[in-house]
């Protein structure tokens, strides 16, 4: 199965998920999902070589993939502490943040095309039980499919792949003023990292929301305040950083709606996603995004957002 065969229209607020399952303890079968855009291929099990530097029990080892690239294999069942996968298993090869990773699952069922409106946010209890690795739930017929945060899993096992920023000289002068930006992302861990690093940097005051719909509603509020006070909307908010994968309204739909609005289009928006690739970068351009960067390089998008705001105010 190749992701190149599955294309969605830009800004339709739809996604496609690969549904897979793991055979958990006591005969229970748990259903999970991953965005098709992150899936490179689904293959049979492979012999692996141990990776001594990766001591987490869920990392089974690594194997050579196309072109000789060495890909680590993560046992999803072990990571979630749900038991063992079983004999008849599949490997899902993924690529995000420009890194390929393989996930061992019990089996793959099918692909579902759904609206982001169908993706429900997980409860706090579910987040705690899944170690923060579930970003959403989808109710399908007689079962619930849990959407896994694969980036969070990989970052937990390999901290070097988590969001980072360059270390700044402590003696460097602070900018003449801070700019107010909105950051939209459904991942709790990513929101915490982005907030702490951007606030520490000293160039932005950050307001965070959990999905594109919240960001859209907040921008409508600022638009109304601007009209009532006869000010520009950019007096209230100067920029937006948005993820692409989010429940209720995805980042591409958010960007399209903002850029179609004659008032809100003045606010620069940058896409910050693990899915950025040449084809997706073109989709971002098609909906009017001012910039797009792949996670985990937060420094690049911070610098670009600052420059965009400065240019828009010149």
Rosetta blueprint (number, residue, H / E / L):
1 X L
2 X L
3 X H
4 X H
5 X H
6 X L
7 X L
8 X L
9 X L
10 X L
11 X L
12 X L
13 X L
14 X E
15 X E
16 X E
17 X E
18 X E
19 X E
20 X E
21 X E
22 X E
23 X E
24 X L
25 X H
26 X H
27 X H
28 X L
29 X E
30 X E
31 X E
32 X E
33 X E
34 X E
35 X E
36 X H
37 X H
38 X H
39 X E
40 X E
41 X E
42 X E
43 X E
44 X E
45 X L
46 X L
47 X L
48 X L
49 X E
50 X L
51 X L
52 X L
53 X L
54 X L
55 X L
56 X L
57 X L
58 X L
59 X E
60 X E
61 X E
62 X E
63 X E
64 X E
65 X L
66 X H
67 X H
68 X H
69 X L
70 X E
71 X E
72 X E
73 X E
74 X E
75 X E
76 X H
77 X H
78 X H
79 X H
80 X L
81 X L
82 X L
83 X L
84 X L
85 X L
86 X L
87 X L
88 X L
89 X L
90 X E
91 X E
92 X E
93 X E
94 X E
95 X E
96 X E
97 X L
98 X L
99 X E
100 X E
101 X E
102 X E
103 X E
104 X E
105 X E
106 X L
107 X E
108 X E
109 X E
110 X E
111 X E
112 X E
113 X E
114 X E
115 X E
116 X H
117 X H
118 X H
119 X E
120 X E
121 X L
122 X L
123 X L
124 X H
125 X H
126 X H
127 X H
128 X H
129 X H
130 X L
131 X L
132 X L
133 X L
134 X E
135 X E
136 X E
137 X E
138 X E
139 X E
140 X E
141 X L
142 X L
143 X E
144 X E
145 X E
146 X E
147 X E
148 X E
149 X L
150 X H
151 X H
152 X H
153 X H
154 X H
155 X H
156 X H
157 X H
158 X L
159 X H
160 X H
161 X H
162 X L
163 X L
164 X E
165 X L
166 X L
167 X L
168 X L
169 X L
170 X L
171 X L
172 X L
173 X L
174 X L
175 X L
176 X L
177 X L
178 X L
179 X E
180 X E
181 X E
182 X E
183 X E
184 X E
185 X L
186 X L
187 X L
188 X H
189 X H
190 X H
191 X H
192 X H
193 X H
194 X H
195 X H
196 X H
197 X H
198 X H
199 X H
200 X H
201 X H
202 X L
203 X L
204 X E
205 X E
206 X E
207 X E
208 X E
209 X E
210 X L
211 X L
212 X H
213 X H
214 X H
215 X H
216 X H
217 X H
218 X H
219 X H
220 X H
221 X H
222 X H
223 X H
224 X H
225 X H
226 X H
227 X H
228 X H
229 X H
230 X L
231 X L
232 X L
233 X H
234 X H
235 X H
236 X L
237 X L
238 X L
239 X E
240 X E
241 X E
242 X E
243 X L
244 X L
245 X L
246 X L
247 X L
248 X L
249 X L
250 X L
251 X H
252 X H
253 X H
254 X H
255 X H
256 X H
257 X H
258 X H
259 X H
260 X H
261 X L
262 X L
263 X L
264 X H
265 X H
266 X H
267 X L
268 X E
269 X E
270 X E
271 X E
272 X E
273 X E
274 X L
275 X L
276 X L
277 X L
278 X H
279 X H
280 X H
281 X H
282 X H
283 X H
284 X H
285 X H
286 X H
287 X L
288 X L
289 X L
290 X L
291 X E
292 X E
293 X E
294 X E
295 X L
296 X L
297 X E
298 X H
299 X H
300 X H
301 X H
302 X H
303 X H
304 X H
305 X H
306 X H
307 X H
308 X H
309 X H
310 X H
311 X H
312 X H
313 X L
314 X L
